[in-house]
Amino acid sequence: MSGLFITMEGTDGAGKTTQINLLKAYLEEKGYKVVCTREPGGTKISEKIREIIIDKNNSEMSDMTETLLYAAARAQLVSEVILPTLKEGGIVISDRFLDSSIVYQGFARSIGAKTVKSINKYAVSNLEPDITFLLKLKPEQGLLRKEKQATLDRLEAEKFSFHQRVYDGYVRLSKNNKNRIKVVDAQKNINEIHQIIVNGVNNLLEKNGL
């Protein structure tokens, strides 16, 4: 596979969308074909699954149902968008991927990281990002940023303790995957964060001869 798979992770309000848009513009200016996507979502089918997952009216959803729905949306995204783009030599930038399920469902929902990985083994066809940028922001700071939104989705509206477990899960995951996950202080200014990400991506492009 000749393309490059980049993922952005972080707690809610960490600024992933801003950095994805900046990175996309930077790489396109250099002549690369770039496809941006998000989880859950990114395809017609996956977006419909997303609506079910984030709907606040679905408060009775079990943790395992949530885990399986994320895996289903991810399977469609990998099959329809990510793998075809990588095979064509393009660059995929995804707002969240399997790391999010390991953290949100595995750690925060207590499903267990091993269980989540086992379920998603088939969903992702053993695909792993080439590099992941974790925009690290404490939950209380992220929630303050989210307060500006008119409405919060089902997961964003969870109790603070849930968001704390998510944050702790990301810290744990990043320590166990230091070669792939690059931790970036999300409190730095937008341009500083962008430059850190650009440096990391350029190093990888050079290493892979792209």
N, C-alpha and C positions, 0 to 999 in steps of 0.2 A: 504494500500500500504506500503510495508516494506522497500523499497529502500530509496535512498537519492538523491535529485535533487539539484545540485549546478550550479549557473550561474555566469559568469564573464561579467561585463559590463564596459564601459568606452569609452572615445573619441578615435578616430583613433590615433594609435601610442602609446597607453598607456601601451602596453606590456602584453596584455591578453594571447596571444598564448604561450609565454614563461612560464607564471605562470600556465597555464592549463597543459602543459607538465610536469612541475615539480610536480604538485599536483597529476597527474595521476601516475607518477612513485612512489611517496611516498605511495599512497593508495594501489597500486598493491603490493608493497613490504610488506605491512601489511596484504595481503591476500584477499583484496576486489576485486570484479569484477567491472571494471571501463569501461564505454563507454564515449568517448569524441565525441562531435559533434559541429556543428556551424550553425549560422543563417545569412542569409538564406542559406539553404543547408542541408547536412546530410543524404539525401536519393537521389536516382537517379532522382526522379521527382523534388524534392526541389532544387537540383543542377541546373537543367535545368531552373527553375524559377529564380534562382540566376543570371544566365547568362543574362537573359532579364533585370533584375533589375539594374545590375551594368554596362551594356554596355553603353559606352559613346555616341554611335550612337543613343541611344534612348532618346535624349534630349527633345523630345516633350511629353514624358510621363507625364500624369497629376498626381497631388499629391494623388488623390483618387485611381487611378490605382496602383500607387506604394504601397499604404497602403494595398490594397486588394491582391496584389501579395505577399507581405510579409506574410499576414495572410494565404494565400493558401499554401505557402511553409512551414509555421509553423504547419498547420493542418496535413500535411503529415508526418512531422518529429515527432510530438507528437504521432500520430497513429502508425507509423511504427517502431519507435526507442525508444522514451522516455518512454511511458507508458508500453510497454512490458518489458523493462529493469527494471523499478521500481517494476513491479509486480513479477519479478524473484528475487527481493532483491538486485539488483545491484545499483551501483552509477553512475549517469549521470552527466557529467560536460559539460555544453554548453557555447560556445563562443557566447554570446548574447541570449536574449529571448524576451518576450513581453515588458520588460522595454525599449528595444531599439526602438520598434515601438511607444511607448508612447512618448519617447523623440524626435526621429528623425521625425516621421510623426505627432504625436500629438502636440508637442511644436514647433519644428523647421520648419515644413511645415504648421503649424497653422490649422491642421485638427481638433484638439481638443482632449484632453486626454480621455474624456468621449466617444467620437465617436470611437476612436481606441479601447478602452476597450470593447465597445459594439460589434464591428465587430469581435474581437478576442475571445469573450466569447465562441463562438461555435468552433473556431479554436483550442483552447487549452483544451476544455472539463473541464473548471474551474481549470485547473492545475496551481499551483503556485510554484516557487522554494522554497525549504526549507531554503536556504540561498543564498544571492547574494553578491558578492564582487565587489564593484565599484572602479576601479583603476582610481583615480582622477588626471587628468593632464590637465592643461590649453591648450586651442586649439592652441595657437601659438607654444607651446612646442611640441605638438603632430604633428603638421604640419612640424616642423623642422625635426623630426624623419622620417616622411614619405617622405621627399625630396630625401632620398637615393634610393627610389624605382624608377625603370625605367619608370613605368606608374602608373597613378592613375585611379581608377574606377570612375563611374559617380558621386557617392556621395562624395568620397574623393576629387574630383576635384571641389566641390562646393566653392562658395565664402567664405571668412573668416567669414562674418556675419552669415552664416548658421552654421558653426562650433561653433561660439560663442553661438548661440541659443541652440545648442545641449548641450554644457557644462552647460549653465544656467539651462537647463531642467533637467540634471542629478542632479545638486545641489538641485533643487526644489523637485525632486522625492525622493532623499535620505532623505531629511528632513521629508517627509511625510510617510516614511516607515522605520523608524529607527530600528525597531525590526528585519526586514529581511535584509535590505541593510547595509552592513558593508563597510564604506568608508576607502580606503587605499591610502596613498600618493604614487602616482606612480613615484615620484622622488627619493624615497628611493632606495637603491641598491637591486638587484634581490633577494639575500638571505634574506634580512630583510623582503621584501614583502612576500616571500614564507613562512617565519616563522609565520607572522601575519595570513596568510590564513590557514596554518596548524593548528594553535591554535584555530581558529574559527571553522574549520571542526571537529577537535577532540572533542571540547566541545559539538558540535551538535551530534556527533556519540555516545558520552557517555550519553547524555541526552535521546537519542532515543533507547539506549540499543543495538546498532549495533556493 
